[in-house]
Amino acid sequence: MAAEHICLIHRSGAAVASWRRQWIERGHERGDVLVHIGDRPGAGDLFADERWLTPIDAYLVDGSLDISGRIRALGEDANGAIATGRSGIRMTGPADVARDVLGDDRSLVAFESALDRLGANAPVHGLGTYDAAAFSPSVLEEAAAAHRRVVVTDAASRATLDLRHEGDGVTVAGEIDRSTDGIVTSWLQAHLRPVPALVVDCVGVEFIDIAGLRAIARGGARQLSNPSPAMQLLLGVVEPGAFGLEVVS
Amino acid sequence: MTGAATEFDHRLFVHDGDDEWLEAALLYARDGLALGEAIVVVDEPDRLEMLAVALGPDGDRVRLEDGDRWWQGPWRTFAAYERTVRDLLDDHPVVRAIAHPTWLASEENREWRRFESFANLHFDGWPYRSLCPYDPKRLGDHVCTDATATHPLLHTTAGARPNQAFVDPHTFVSSCLRDVPATPVDLRLVLGSVEDLHRVRSAAADWAAQQEVPSSAIERLVLALSELATNALRHGAGAAGIELALHHETMVMSVADEGREPIDPLSPYRPPDPGVVGGWGLWVVATLCDEIEIVAGPEGNRVRCALDI
């Protein structure tokens, strides 16, 4: 099973704190080596046994930009962790810090893409926290596409959108509207595969409007499976065929 | 679509009983068949049976639709007419309908009269002829009186003649909107950007739940709100304002934008083009709500809807 690689897009620090807590607790349960990337906070931190890396140590090789070298080294670190009885490596850190160290948005997206590919075979998990205010919408869309899972949270730290690619399956959940449509389209374009089918599981959709349906269609979907009640309400008043979509059970 | 009629031939045929209907329908259908036109008949099953028997072997070339099944509420029924005509025009020069709006026997379906009127604008230029039989015995006298305002032609045994009582569709549609009550506002919401959509949907749903509105009506409200707010932000120059109120058993929602581009008040009646991904928003709102009214002014557009709970 592929490693976890989550793009957490947030508009408030509250969301980051609770997601980081869960992330680290899961790491403890699994026996991962925990790596926090960023400036170490003061004493009294709840997770004092985390390994802390400065951004330069985390993203650069010998102080210079070498994304493929860095990814190779992470794979070796994961093997080393397993050799000492641990399960893998579990990293988290703010994406804007990574971007500043790596130099630009494009390098950040390239790093995330490489990490996503590494995670397909190696137990290297990553939770990137993306402050929506620190990135342009188009960069957020590209960064989201480079993660197997995307979570967008609102100010109350509730997940408003949750996109998951697990095995061959692609699932959209939460609320899909004009505020998240670009992310949904870009992510589906990267994760939908014609084999076995261009199908999106919609069982967890809590709200969807025309902008949301259009986003799924533009993402390349042809079939919608398990439509939730919110999805059924919309599909009761529009023709899915007009969007090139059909509902399958 | 080639040749033939360039204007929508929309005839009212107020008639007295089944015999008169059968005679006219048979003649009208046979004329069409002789010209290679497609024929669609919508009526009650007993009448469809009568016509099928009378047509004999020609009956196979006529499409018969049971009015009770055909009726899916005004917006979807209108879309079904449009789709049917569009499909039939693929391999016929002209489509002829003999369409008896059987559902008008029920008082709550009277908003269909707006579509009878709007059809004159929508199908203008289509090679489409519709003979609309209205039987006062089956539909009631006042329904047939309404129909004189929505059909530009009157059908007679000698052909069609102009109907002096026909009313311009723009005038007719706006004059028979059900009054969306002007009622004190219970909740005001403002959106500055699409990032606010989630918040205003939650606030509207919470408000409606406090008023003990059933959840199915809340879901319709929230979807309609999202479509209107998204439109208002796209067409508008700035913020969008939402007002909500509960008036007896009706939720009243008003969404205003600051746009300089007026929305056509008839746009909610127009079925979106099949295969085109745009233009669905107002259609969804109109289908979900029980009434929709658009007021376009120099200060922006205001869309008011009523949802019965």
Interface residues (C-beta under 8 A of the other chain):
Chain A: R11 D154 A155 T160 E175 D177 R178 S179 F207 D209 I210 A211 R214 A217 P229 A230 L233 L234 V237 V238 E239 G241 A242 F243
Chain B: R76 S193 V194 E195 L197 H198 R199 R201 E219 R220 V222 L223 S226 E227 T230 L233 P272 P274 G275 V276 V277 W280 G281 W283 V284 T287 L288
